[in-house]
Each structure stands twice: as C-alpha cells, then as structure tokens.
Amino acid sequence: MSNLVVIAYDDQFKAEEVRTMLRKMQQEYLIDLEDAVVAVKDDNGKIRLHQMYKLAAAGALSGGFWGALIGLIFMSPLLGMAIGASTGAIGGALTDVGINDDFMKELAASFKNGSSVLFVLVRKATPDKVLAELQGTGGKVIKTSLTHEEEEKLQAVLSTAKAPAAD
C-alpha cells in the first residue's frame, strides 16, 4: 500500500527541487515513487500541476506504433500511425493515474500566491536514508497517510538544518 505525503513550501521552486531529489533517490533505489506532482500557485493565484508522467505523450507513442502496425496490414501505415497517435494522445490525456488532480488543485488553492506544494505517493522507501537526504529542505507537512509518529519525525527532519560537513 502506498503512503501519501503532502508538503507545502513558501517558495514557487522549492517543491520541484525536492521532487528532483526524490527522483534521484529513486534512481539509487532508496525510494519507490508511484507518483510525485508539484502544484504551483503563481503570483496571480493561478494553479499549475506539474505531473511526473506525461500520459498524453506515452499514449501518442503507443498509439502511433499500433496504428502503424495496423496501417501496414491495410497498406496505409502513415494514415494508421496518424490515427493511432492522435487517439493514443487523447486517451492518455484523459487518463488520470496516481493522485487525484481535483484534490491537488483544491488543496493548492488554499495556499498563498507564490507558493508550491509537493504531492508524493510512496510505494516503499528506506526511511533512514531518505530522511537524511531530506534533512533541512524545509516545508510544512500538510497531509499524510503516515502514522502520527512518522509524520512528526518527517516534519522534524524537514525543519532541522543539516550539520555542516567536517573538513
């Protein structure tokens, strides 16, 4: 079962910076992310969601392949590829996986202009190593499916400054 963690930042760019750290940790097999979305509320109050996965692009690629294959059978691969890519892109754009977009927009709307919110669904993690990497990144834990103890530990780590490296 995945755990949801939502962290708010006073800065428009900090949530993206932390998501980049999480993706790097995922490449090192320290964390397994199901989804990680950054919601930014700009200075005008407009909310933008920056998804981790571009489903429309993946759908277009897959649809193009299958369309070309079917087009080859009917002697019109370019037409098949064009139809397959467009239907795949539409299907991908209409598909919503991971965290509900309406939930993210609703929650992000409640924050001040010029802020960002990081929404993360974590399948599994190596907590001690992940927390060590996230130490001092700031932010306020808004919502989680973690236990109260785990949530308090996460907030403490986010708020605690990293110790300077010894020379």
C-alpha positions, 0 to 999 in steps of 0.5 A: 500500500502506498503512503501519501505525503503532502508538503507545502513550501513558501517558495514557487521552486522549492517543491520541484527541487525536492521532487528532483531529489526524490527522483534521484533517490529513486534512481539509487533505489532508496525510494519507490515513487508511484507518483510525485506532482508539484502544484504551483500557485503563481503570483496571480493565484493561478494553479499549475500541476506539474505531473511526473508522467506525461500520459498524453505523450506515452499514449501518442507513442503507443498509439502511433506504433499500433496504428502503424502496425495496423496501417501496414496490414491495410497498406496505409501505415502513415494514415494508421500511425496518424490515427493511432497517435492522435487517439493514443494522445487523447486517451492518455490525456484523459487518463488520470493515474496516481493522485487525484488532480481535483484534490491537488488543485483544491488543496493548492488553492488554499495556499498563498500566491507564490507558493508550491506544494509537493504531492508524493505517493510512496510505494516503499522507501528506506526511511533512514536514508531518505530522511537524511537526504531530506534533512533541512529542505524545509516545508510544512507537512500538510497531509499524510497517510503516515502514522502520527509518529512518522509524520512528526519525525518527517516534519522534524527532519524537514525543519532541522538544518543539516550539520555542516560537513567536517573538513 
